[in-house]
Amino acid sequence: MSVFPSSRRGFVAGSAGLLGAAISAGARPAHAAPAIEPFHGLHQAGIATPPQGFTSFAVFDVTAGTRGALQALLQRWTAAAAQMASGEAPDAADRDDAPGLPPARLTLTFGFGAGLFEKDGRDRFGLRARRPASLIDLPPFAGDALEPARTGGDISVQACAEDPQTAFHAVRRLARIAAGDARIRWAQAGFLSPRGAGTPRNLLGFKDGTQNVNVADPFALDTFVWSGLEGPAAMRGGTYLVARRIRLAVERWDAVVVSEQERIIGRRKMSGAPAGGEREFEAERFDRRDADGRLAIAADAHVRLASYDGSGARILRRGYSYEDGGVGGYEAGLLFMAYQKDPRSGFVKMFGRMAGSDRLMPFTTHVGSGVFAVPPGVAAGGWVGEALIG
Ligand code: HEM
């Protein structure tokens, strides 16, 4: 049974033709996308929203001294975010630093890190008792190379839009509005290809997002993504974000022959079909063997180790590729973003299975990380996180 009725946004997306098991979060509709995504609703926009082409993600450290100042910051951010998403002119008290940019389906999604509830052992905002149990500190994983400057942080803001400057400008404007109360700890831009119908390809050249929680299926979202009766009331309709900045050794990957790349992923490069299969969206058959009796999807293939085995939980992957130039080689990879009901049964369980043994891991290095409690959506007149921080 659905804990929450699906949002209006969900119905709009559904009526636009997104329903159907073959369509995943990664697939983007062929029709022209509406330019405006509603900011207000039961859930924050930017999660079940069909992915836009670009992201600008930032994690802020809060420097405000009091809970009142933190609340005022969230109120200013909410007003600015609603205004930017609507494409309307800012009110007299604020200004638009880059006038004329299109709203371009802009969404802004806010999350709260553990540091807001407790920092260096201090209950600085009197919020310690309100920290949701699902807002965990991630355990260390084999192969982690996390940079402290890109790990943790107090508030995450993810802007997504069909225009890269709209997304960048939105976070930058929030950073200006926050002056004195919060500053950027780390930021990362990302993009998604192809622009049009079909599952996007990641920087390994593979379709990414084939097997994902279907954002047009309210039951799947209630089961795997939205926080429900099992969590605190202030989080109902919210979710938890695990963000990882994963560097990809693209030059080493390019030295691997395609048949071996396919063995590593467990899917065909061209079609996206499961190894041994023919069509992208056909079911994975993990017991299938090839003519030589070997498992078609290898025992250490990425999709086998990542797949839902019924004992953990599914996650909604909504990541973006990144490319930051480089010196002597590319600085490129995946801004992995996964929304889930509870990271303990989602990301931790899944990545714990993968980290030591997935054949893809030698091509990846996890250099940034954060877990954020993403509060539910905002009603008109309310502010983001009101029930949790108010
Ligand atoms: C840079 C690192 C990664 C790359 C390049 C990558 C790439 C891929 C590709 C190409 C697929 C197959 C297409 C699809 O079903 O989407 C896939 C599937 C998947 N990946 Fe990853 N992935 C990465 C990291 C991760 C991590 C860290 C997790 C979670 C801890 C994860 C979870 C999944 C899941 C759940 C699937 C679907 C598995 C299934 O077939 O049921 N991936 N990934």
Residues whose N, C-alpha, C, O or C-beta is under 5 A from the ligand:
A	BS01	HEM	N202 F206 K207 D208 G209 T210 Q211 I246 I265 V303 A306 S307 Y308 L334 F347 M350 F351 T364
